Amino acid sequence: MRAAAGVRSGRVYAFTCEDPEARVRRHMAGLAIAYGAPAALARALRLARKAAFRGGIGYDPARHAALVRLARSRPGRLRDGAPTCRG
């Protein structure tokens, strides 16, 4: 039996029937509390970008989108004068 493109095995690793926008909003609520300090938010964004680049298990695109939106919603700058987002 031939596997479909992008499928490594017959196992299902993740499934959700939740609206993607609702997932991002849910993540934002929790991340706003967890990453209150700008340095913590910058670190979380760096780790999410590295995970996105590498791909594979452990990367959550909804969490990454929530981190980006959270950084854009906060005024000011992150650590070392770097802007909160790259437009």
N, C-alpha and C positions, 0 to 999 in steps of 0.2 A: 504494500500500500504506500503510495507516494504522499508525502506530507505537503501541505499547502505552503506557499511562500511565506517565510517569516515565522513558521511554526517549527519549534525544535523537537517537540514530542507531542504525544497525545494528551498531555496534562493541560488543564486550565489553571493558569497562575493567578489570574485576577478577573473579576467580573463585577460590574456595577450597573444598576439600572437608574441611578440617580442622575439628575440633570448636571452637566458639567459646570454650569454657572453656579448652581447651588453648592456644589462641592468647593468651588473656589471661595465663595462667601463664607462657608462654614470654616474653612481653613483660616481665612483672614481673621475671624473672630478669635480663634485660639492663638494664632501667631502674634497678634497685636499685644497679647498679654505676655507671651513667652519671650518675645524679642522687643522689649521696651527700650532698651539701650541701642543707640545707633550702631555701636561697634558689634553688638550681637547680631543685629539684622544684617550688617555687611558680611559678617562671617557666614551666616546662613545662606545668603545669596551666592557667595563664592562657592560654597559646598554644593548648592543646587546646580550651579552652572557647570561645575566639574562633573557631577553625576549625569547631567544632560549630555555633555560631550562624550562621556564614556558609554552611556547607554546601559542597558542591562537591568538586573534586579535591584530594587531599592530606589529607583528614580520615580518620583510622583509628579507628573506634569501639573496637576491641580495645585499641589503645594508650592511648586515653583512659581506658577502664575500668581498665587496669593502673595508670595514674598515680593514679587515684582510690584504688584499693585500696592502693597503696604508701603514699600520704599518710595513709590511715586506719590503716595498720599501724604507723606510726612514732609513738612517744610524743612528747609535747611540742608545741611550736608552731612555726610557720614564722616568717618574717621579720615584724618589727613587731608581735609579739604576736598575730597572726591565728591562729585555730585551724587545725589541719591539714585539717579537713573541716567542712562545714556539714551537720549532722544533720538 
